[in-house]
Amino acid sequence: MNEILEKIIRRAAPIWGVAEESLGADTTFEEMGAKSAHISQITTYLEDVFDVEVPYMGFRRCKTLGEAARFVAGLLEE
């Protein structure tokens, strides 16, 4: 799961214009002002990296980056 969280942070930081170090598992999408386009960019990136389909709506329901990483980890276990 740490690898997934790192990938989410690596992609999200430039999208939101912040340093990777300022993001963590407890960072919420709401506090970052995440828009639909941001979520879509992150899910597309994760699909490419992990070769798994990441359902947009399922990912969007996650409140924190950590929850999102757990969601993707669950997909990889299927």
Beta strands, then each sheet from edge to edge (+ up, - down):
end
